[in-house]
Amino acid sequence: MVSSIARTNGRISDASINEESEGMKTGIGSSSAINLIPLPATSLFGTDGIRGKVGELLSAPLALQIGFWAGIVLCTHTPQSGPIILGQDSRNSSDMLAMALSAGLTAAGIEVWYLGLCPTPCVAYLVSITDAIGGVMISASHNPPQDNGIKLFGANGTKLSPGLQAEIEAGLRGNISSTSGVNNCGRHYSRTELVAHYGEALQEPLQPAVNLQGMKIVLDLAWGAAVGLAPAVFTQMGAEVICLHNEADGARININCGSTHMDILQAAVKEHNADMGFAFDGDADRVLGVDNTGRQVNGDYILYLWGRHLQQKQQLPDNLIISTVMANLGFEKTWQQLGGKLVRTAVGDQYVQAEMLRTGGMLGGEQSGHILCHHYGITGDGLLTALHIATVVKEAGVSLGEMVDQSFQTYPQLLRNVRVTDRERRLGWQDCQPVKSAIAQAEAAMGDSGRILVRASGTEPVIRVMVEAANAELANYWTNELVKQVQKHIA
């Protein structure tokens, strides 16, 4: 049997799980098995793992192979032995993919600790404090229910490096062989009790010095991974909590709710005269806010408010914030006026994380709500972020709306998505000369008064067109012009 866990030096261990079982060498990972699975010519890994429509790109046979090769690669690059921690969101396909991944991992000789329903940062946290050699989360984050994804973490709890992703993909494509070294099968254990340790860890840095008593907070849980944990944590912190979309419903996850559809939360905050609201995505690794007046508070404002708080406490080295090319110019200019520095990366929290590690930055994130604060966590964490923003407001003694009013004015920024279902055309959009010419024309026309970002999404079948300008008319004009060109020549 699997005993209860014990904490040693801040880490979780379980000395009672030492069982090994003899098994036959498996055919999983063989070239004959791999060749049965159709793979796209382009890379499987996007900005946040492997993601796609279930039944097309993602299937149980592919998940089996991903589990196997992830196990082989992580074992090869990790000196110690240990389990891999596996979690999932509420999508109807997540159970299927979890079982297939576990089968592949155990076929590679790996012990699997299965958490069940939990936020993505829960997996990352538990990997970081145990002897686990890696983690896997099954989720397509903010995508619709028919999509799903597989996110991989290394032994330190951070997203798997591009190099290790490339090795896994090489195995999936039959370019390497490792089956000769697999002689024993791993075991699968249900470890749902570990999720509670993550909930406790979220509160530990705040209590007992800070609580949320007297605050009314609305949570939109998007029918997703945080439906059980988020209300409990906020209630334990003392807040009066009102919940929306708070059941695990894989058929409705992210549909007209959560961080991509804020209108219901905005209305609820005003209806209940709440202090603030928070909207999570399907796996709760990101969050967006709503102030007491019903206005949206995106990742730029969250970074500014949290950064200002840390700056005033002299806890922000070099007054540095790491963000992405999407960060608003108004945010950047105001932060610079406060003596701060903003460094931009490509879109994707893995790039923000890499730059934070390179520079020693303690705070970073994305406009979309992926926020990382290395004082308290190692990965983007919606629940952690929401708790800390609520405590920043509580300590300030003024409303979130007043804090936003006193922060910065955004430059008009328009973002349009153009659906491009052909994966190769989407990822190769930069080879389209008419679109490149249109971008050059727009950049020349705006000069220093605006900027343009066109990119293929790493998580959805769309090309994103963003135009930021000194006035809304200019932004609107060039956004429409560029969208027309993408629709005409690529979509």
Steps between C-alpha positions, in 0.01 A plus 500: 500500500597862454549671835427863584773746409752654736682830469879502529700821464211668324459214250245223474624143504346159529743235611234230485473510120787275405317232315628371169323259274659285233356549155564395146676726257238706325451573135402856588746739340587263218510642149208278394279644775608856426439474127133427562450851645474785246710798609508847345810611311536798734610474864257340743602734782359852504542780753327294770559132434315287246150626430230421246155366429428166660454229237712687249844588635442370852402135549551223753768326286696825470465570874630148572809570290548847655490343846753237403747735338459766770586230754804384304634854448438617857668188642797551272552860611421464871768352727261384774207264466150615589138521389335719240203701628193502274202738520209599280224754445128421468475440122313188398809379315738552791423164665581315179825688448599457866462124483691481171782720630524294818518182295784644296686625806469170685611317184816710520553372855375819669294522816199731450337708772157593368341813651173503305333841459737782595645829368810484283715685759408233755689245289798734465508574874482136608774404255722772646465384863516123449749258349295492180703502179229690312133578461225484241183708487215420264326821401443737211482796739261760354412299188147365436388156626580309180869586534749359746869518569797340672736722701830358623711611795859422594630388839515858631132561420556738208378444145708244314787655305487516117793259487319229696182562304700441183630169636147384581385598153793315344382187680143556384619528141706181520834676478640344819453163669507434874290188559800278569551659841145453632473178700259586781153651496418795722198532730205741501388648834210732574639788707206742504578593861808691384287777347419627850870569562501738205201684646679534833817625329306781330394639837817444705687817386198718584365367827470597778625851420244559223143383455212592272236551767243762404560453126237369260656326200336341196678204336429377147637145490418425134364150577868403523788380714465744792132438584576326829821666610451873430181555707650308791825696500332843481253402770781375725670837449190668643328634189128483425499304175243497220564235235408479133531192275625302798446138402738274313325487163715393207225564247479869596857586605588857385173543306383861553678513834841522661789720400402516131140612564490756779156656461315269742763557770491876444122502542519281811756727670269799453184305593648378829683826573818293530850632564638318198469192283741250347453289186713190446556297187434127476817390681534809725857583400385850412255755637346834408336737744196727523507804726215619722357713218480203262804589287736234375846487658732318260849361548669835434314661791563196720873520430503875564310481830692200633827647371432834670420316825825302486694810396377691804607210723840492327432143388534554124865471386597779259129598492480249214183353351512244219208507257439424133469685172128534577555725805336840453720802431311698763602244763863506387533879493340551842710225657814664360395832653500325839859392445401157382620291210282286272659225291289342225510139377314299239142406589484200732561459871790263431688790339416728793622231739824453307573874504423522872749222567759664274469846658409410856164673458244419768180615328382438147203403292267561211216736425278192467541423870792258530684653796817364663644622829811310607460619858207259531495257209685357202238516227199701385233460766154655483397416856824627651476822298138564596573448871793740493317772305214476749747541787673792325162676485423411861832640621463817290172585670347633177285335235643311204327754274688787666828315465438445129406868454830602657713261292529567125299579189512239227575572137215382275585141412294280270542125469322301229518126439481363146413131489744297288431128532788389277781453753786534252359816338441647846847428634664605173315831466823698489566360153197691368640807325172698470448482877861596569467797265179614672672487840793704371261759357312528831820532702630773273171690521483493881868556572564549873131551577413131493615144457382179333521135598383219271558142612366148473343387826679214668180382668215561252453469119515878450735775388492789745518857370575766762527872428580757769487872420483842660131526408220253444427608143852418386500165678161407355598594143820299487351204684226473236752534217728228633214262580376536141841404366527196726149387406570548130841337473526246785162402646 
